[in-house]
Amino acid sequence: MIKFELKDIDEVMLFGGTPKYTAHWFALTDGLYWLNFGNTKIYEYSDEFLKDIDSKTKFVDYYIVRLLEDFSDLFPAIAEQVSVELYKQVDTPEKLSSFLTQHCETKQWIYNRTLYASHLQNAPIISFIRVEDKLHVIWLIDNKKDSMWTAENGYTTIQYTEFVENVEQFGKDFFLAMDKQIQKAIDKDWGENVDIDKPRLLIEQQERRIDFQQKLDALKHAIK
């Protein structure tokens, strides 16, 4: 469901600029990421858009930690069940879009379950709503201006337990990949123009892993 590829250590986009760059944990997460729901790939660019920007990178090219942070912040709310009556207010892309544009004080419940990816241009909006043992995923794609994405508005339903298993596997895969990325960063001679605190990389890796696990636990503990 959650897919990613870290860039080679020599290709990551470091922070700062000439004459001094910084290679920290955040920077080492530079890579590609996307979400798979059936035949739909969210965060996949259309051929038309790639041609316009003269790029061959099919998926979002950014620091994967942003997806990790933004998504995991939603886990406590996603774990909480929503009533059928409440869900029916947003159970299609059309209803969700209309609900999000209403001026009312009762929208916080859907905001708490919605991934906006505000760091991306024209980003898809994805809501995750649990009703009993099912998780309903609804996404809104704005392709009116430039057909930026291959996906269109849509929705799917999966077992809540399957969702949790997929999220847990993503966490395992990501932090294992980062273990290897950090070791490469430690072994690399970065030269005089790059600041890097190698012991801090190991510490932050452990801190980040623990933080993700704690948020994942909110999802797992809600399984009945």
Beta strands, then each sheet from edge to edge (+ up, - down):
strand 1: 2-6
strand 2: 15-17
strand 3: 20-22
strand 4: 30-37
strand 5: 40-42
strand 6: 60-63
strand 7: 114-115
strand 8: 125-131
strand 9: 134-140
strand 10: 154-159
strand 11: 194-195
sheet 1: 1+ 4- 5+
sheet 2: 1+ 4- 6+
sheet 3: 2+ 3- 11-
sheet 4: 7+ 8- 9+ 10-
end
